[in-house]
Amino acid sequence: MLKKMGEAVARVARKVNETVESGSDTLDLAECKLVSFPIGIYKVLRNVTDQIHLITLANNELKSLTSKFMTTFCQLQAFP
């Protein structure tokens, strides 16, 4: 169980780092087994949040997103 959890955390960290290093406007966190949006991501992305226009959260176990998510990523664009 801990190994799988560690792998999931490493996957999220890798995806966040790829976004920061590439300067991408997309953060793909699909299929990362998230039950909540990781608080540490706010700190890692603090210098690039205004550049991110799409966050993919498909196929996770999220029940809701906090107001911090909404205010931090207020520039997200909605897609049908």
MDTraj code that builds the backbone (N, CA, C; nanometers):
import mdtraj as md
import numpy as np

residues = "MET LEU LYS LYS MET GLY GLU ALA VAL ALA ARG VAL ALA ARG LYS VAL ASN GLU THR VAL GLU SER GLY SER ASP THR LEU ASP LEU ALA GLU CYS LYS LEU VAL SER PHE PRO ILE GLY ILE TYR LYS VAL LEU ARG ASN VAL THR ASP GLN ILE HIS LEU ILE THR LEU ALA ASN ASN GLU LEU LYS SER LEU THR SER LYS PHE MET THR THR PHE CYS GLN LEU GLN ALA PHE PRO".split()
xyz = np.array([
    [0.0816, -0.1194, 0.0000],
    [0.0000, 0.0000, 0.0000],
    [0.0865, 0.1266, 0.0000],
    [0.1874, 0.1302, 0.0865],
    [0.2744, 0.2480, 0.0913],
    [0.3519, 0.2661, -0.0384],
    [0.3895, 0.1549, -0.1003],
    [0.4622, 0.1645, -0.2268],
    [0.3745, 0.2288, -0.3330],
    [0.2486, 0.1867, -0.3418],
    [0.1561, 0.2446, -0.4394],
    [0.1318, 0.3917, -0.4117],
    [0.1213, 0.4280, -0.2832],
    [0.1008, 0.5672, -0.2466],
    [0.2230, 0.6497, -0.2861],
    [0.3409, 0.5957, -0.2623],
    [0.4643, 0.6648, -0.3000],
    [0.4754, 0.6833, -0.4502],
    [0.4326, 0.5826, -0.5245],
    [0.4345, 0.5918, -0.6708],
    [0.3382, 0.6995, -0.7183],
    [0.2222, 0.7102, -0.6549],
    [0.1231, 0.8114, -0.6927],
    [0.1771, 0.9516, -0.6641],
    [0.2419, 0.9698, -0.5497],
    [0.2997, 1.0990, -0.5140],
    [0.4104, 1.1351, -0.6128],
    [0.4940, 1.0378, -0.6470],
    [0.6026, 1.0624, -0.7422],
    [0.5464, 1.0992, -0.8792],
    [0.4370, 1.0369, -0.9183],
    [0.3750, 1.0677, -1.0482],
    [0.3253, 1.2120, -1.0515],
    [0.2589, 1.2547, -0.9446],
    [0.2104, 1.3926, -0.9366],
    [0.3283, 1.4894, -0.9410],
    [0.4316, 1.4621, -0.8623],
    [0.5496, 1.5492, -0.8594],
    [0.6132, 1.5595, -0.9970],
    [0.6234, 1.4484, -1.0672],
    [0.6817, 1.4473, -1.2015],
    [0.5992, 1.5320, -1.2976],
    [0.4682, 1.5189, -1.2917],
    [0.3818, 1.5956, -1.3817],
    [0.3877, 1.7452, -1.3517],
    [0.3930, 1.7802, -1.2246],
    [0.4028, 1.9215, -1.1866],
    [0.5369, 1.9779, -1.2330],
    [0.6442, 1.9044, -1.2094],
    [0.7768, 1.9502, -1.2526],
    [0.7843, 1.9667, -1.4038],
    [0.7237, 1.8756, -1.4783],
    [0.7223, 1.8863, -1.6248],
    [0.6521, 2.0150, -1.6677],
    [0.5425, 2.0477, -1.6022],
    [0.4685, 2.1693, -1.6355],
    [0.5529, 2.2933, -1.6082],
    [0.6176, 2.2968, -1.4927],
    [0.6993, 2.4124, -1.4553],
    [0.8186, 2.4257, -1.5500],
    [0.8896, 2.3166, -1.5733],
    [1.0101, 2.3213, -1.6558],
    [0.9815, 2.3542, -1.8017],
    [0.8694, 2.3074, -1.8529],
    [0.8381, 2.3309, -1.9938],
    [0.7670, 2.4640, -2.0162],
    [0.7173, 2.5249, -1.9086],
    [0.6413, 2.6491, -1.9234],
    [0.5058, 2.6254, -1.9871],
    [0.4572, 2.5042, -1.9766],
    [0.3298, 2.4663, -2.0371],
    [0.2133, 2.5401, -1.9723],
    [0.1051, 2.5561, -2.0480],
    [-0.0152, 2.6165, -1.9922],
    [-0.1137, 2.5101, -1.9450],
    [-0.0686, 2.3838, -1.9431],
    [-0.1535, 2.2717, -1.9061],
    [-0.0892, 2.1885, -1.7962],
    [-0.1680, 2.1542, -1.6966],
    [-0.1245, 2.0641, -1.5904],
    [-0.2137, 1.9416, -1.5970],
    [-0.1562, 1.8293, -1.6326],
    [-0.2321, 1.7057, -1.6490],
    [-0.2130, 1.6174, -1.5263],
    [-0.3152, 1.6129, -1.4421],
    [-0.3118, 1.5278, -1.3233],
    [-0.4164, 1.4164, -1.3332],
    [-0.4516, 1.3795, -1.4542],
    [-0.5480, 1.2717, -1.4759],
    [-0.4894, 1.1400, -1.4259],
    [-0.5765, 1.0592, -1.3696],
    [-0.5412, 0.9245, -1.3255],
    [-0.4240, 0.9213, -1.2272],
    [-0.4261, 1.0146, -1.1329],
    [-0.3206, 1.0207, -1.0304],
    [-0.3700, 0.9733, -0.8938],
    [-0.4907, 0.9193, -0.8890],
    [-0.5488, 0.8672, -0.7650],
    [-0.5632, 0.9741, -0.6568],
    [-0.5912, 1.0963, -0.6983],
    [-0.6066, 1.2061, -0.6035],
    [-0.7414, 1.1984, -0.5328],
    [-0.7408, 1.2175, -0.4016],
    [-0.8654, 1.2298, -0.3262],
    [-0.8877, 1.3755, -0.2871],
    [-0.7821, 1.4554, -0.2958],
    [-0.7894, 1.5998, -0.2770],
    [-0.6781, 1.6627, -0.3603],
    [-0.6897, 1.7916, -0.3846],
    [-0.5861, 1.8603, -0.4617],
    [-0.4690, 1.8855, -0.3681],
    [-0.3495, 1.8352, -0.4015],
    [-0.2342, 1.8453, -0.3119],
    [-0.1949, 1.9898, -0.2809],
    [-0.1900, 2.0231, -0.1543],
    [-0.1588, 2.1589, -0.1101],
    [-0.0195, 2.2006, -0.1547],
    [0.0748, 2.1094, -0.1581],
    [0.2113, 2.1411, -0.1987],
    [0.2208, 2.1939, -0.3407],
    [0.1247, 2.1613, -0.4243],
    [0.1264, 2.2070, -0.5638],
    [0.1150, 2.3589, -0.5710],
    [0.0396, 2.4183, -0.4805],
    [0.0252, 2.5643, -0.4820],
    [0.1611, 2.6322, -0.4671],
    [0.2427, 2.5796, -0.3785],
    [0.3747, 2.6389, -0.3550],
    [0.4668, 2.6179, -0.4749],
    [0.4667, 2.4979, -0.5308],
    [0.5533, 2.4677, -0.6454],
    [0.5152, 2.5511, -0.7673],
    [0.3868, 2.5735, -0.7859],
    [0.3389, 2.6443, -0.9048],
    [0.3199, 2.7943, -0.8839],
    [0.3533, 2.8462, -0.7670],
    [0.3204, 2.9863, -0.7354],
    [0.3710, 3.0871, -0.8373],
    [0.4827, 3.0590, -0.9045],
    [0.5368, 3.1536, -1.0030],
    [0.4792, 3.1347, -1.1429],
    [0.4026, 3.0290, -1.1623],
    [0.3491, 3.0024, -1.2972],
    [0.1975, 2.9831, -1.2999],
    [0.1288, 3.0057, -1.1881],
    [-0.0157, 2.9807, -1.1869],
    [-0.0914, 3.0626, -1.2899],
    [-0.0463, 3.1845, -1.3159],
    [-0.1173, 3.2683, -1.4130],
    [-0.0996, 3.2183, -1.5555],
    [-0.0038, 3.1323, -1.5807],
    [0.0190, 3.0754, -1.7144],
    [-0.0660, 2.9512, -1.7394],
    [-0.1160, 2.8899, -1.6349],
    [-0.1890, 2.7636, -1.6490],
    [-0.3347, 2.7922, -1.6804],
    [-0.3795, 2.7421, -1.7951],
    [-0.5163, 2.7653, -1.8410],
    [-0.5999, 2.6376, -1.8468],
    [-0.5352, 2.5229, -1.8261],
    [-0.6073, 2.3957, -1.8300],
    [-0.5461, 2.3009, -1.7284],
    [-0.6292, 2.2472, -1.6402],
    [-0.5869, 2.1446, -1.5463],
    [-0.6783, 2.0251, -1.5678],
    [-0.6204, 1.9128, -1.6002],
    [-0.6967, 1.7906, -1.6221],
    [-0.6943, 1.7085, -1.4937],
    [-0.8126, 1.6800, -1.4418],
    [-0.8253, 1.6032, -1.3181],
    [-0.9115, 1.4790, -1.3373],
    [-0.9255, 1.4338, -1.4592],
    [-1.0115, 1.3191, -1.4902],
    [-0.9622, 1.1917, -1.4219],
    [-1.0559, 1.1069, -1.3905],
    [-1.0277, 0.9741, -1.3352],
    [-0.9472, 0.9782, -1.2060],
    [-0.9842, 1.0691, -1.1184],
    [-0.9320, 1.0738, -0.9827],
    [-1.0489, 1.0474, -0.8883],
    [-1.0262, 1.0590, -0.7608],
    [-1.1316, 1.0352, -0.6625],
    [-1.1671, 1.1634, -0.5877],
    [-1.1554, 1.2774, -0.6561],
    [-1.1852, 1.4067, -0.5959],
    [-1.3349, 1.4209, -0.5717],
    [-1.3695, 1.4694, -0.4549],
    [-1.5103, 1.4961, -0.4234],
    [-1.5432, 1.6428, -0.4450],
    [-1.4447, 1.7290, -0.4208],
    [-1.4650, 1.8725, -0.4382],
    [-1.3298, 1.9421, -0.4463],
    [-1.3338, 2.0681, -0.4837],
    [-1.2143, 2.1520, -0.4868],
    [-1.2371, 2.2680, -0.3915],
    [-1.1311, 2.3141, -0.3300],
    [-1.1422, 2.4208, -0.2311],
    [-1.1489, 2.5579, -0.2968],
    [-1.1846, 2.6566, -0.2174],
    [-1.1863, 2.7935, -0.2675],
    [-1.0438, 2.8386, -0.3020],
    [-0.9438, 2.7844, -0.2333],
    [-0.8046, 2.8177, -0.2661],
    [-0.7731, 2.7763, -0.4099],
    [-0.8223, 2.6606, -0.4525],
    [-0.8023, 2.6163, -0.5905],
    [-0.8645, 2.7181, -0.6852],
    [-0.9859, 2.7588, -0.6551],
    [-1.0582, 2.8504, -0.7430],
    [-0.9920, 2.9876, -0.7510],
    [-0.9414, 3.0380, -0.6405],
    [-0.8774, 3.1696, -0.6430],
    [-0.7367, 3.1636, -0.7002],
    [-0.6671, 3.0521, -0.6782],
    [-0.5310, 3.0378, -0.7307],
    [-0.5318, 3.0203, -0.8814],
    [-0.6264, 2.9426, -0.9303],
    [-0.6331, 2.9123, -1.0739],
    [-0.7564, 2.9781, -1.1366],
    [-0.7771, 3.1056, -1.1080],
    [-0.8957, 3.1772, -1.1556],
    [-0.8944, 3.2000, -1.3073],
    [-0.7828, 3.1818, -1.3728],
    [-0.7715, 3.2039, -1.5159],
    [-0.7993, 3.0778, -1.6001],
    [-0.8405, 2.9698, -1.5350],
    [-0.8704, 2.8468, -1.6096],
    [-0.9825, 2.8705, -1.7082],
    [-0.9754, 2.8005, -1.8200],
    [-1.0776, 2.8111, -1.9219],
    [-1.1640, 2.6859, -1.9182],
    [-1.2927, 2.7021, -1.9335],
    [-1.3839, 2.5890, -1.9342],
    [-1.3953, 2.5321, -2.0741],
    [-1.3963, 2.4002, -2.0823],
    [-1.4136, 2.3328, -2.2105],
    [-1.5325, 2.2385, -2.1994],
    [-1.6126, 2.2294, -2.3029],
    [-1.7306, 2.1413, -2.2976],
    [-1.6926, 1.9957, -2.2939],
])
top = md.Topology()
chain = top.add_chain()
for i, resn in enumerate(residues, 1):
    res = top.add_residue(resn, chain, resSeq=i)
    for name in ("N", "CA", "C"):
        top.add_atom(name, md.element.get_by_symbol(name[0]), res)
traj = md.Trajectory(xyz[None], top)
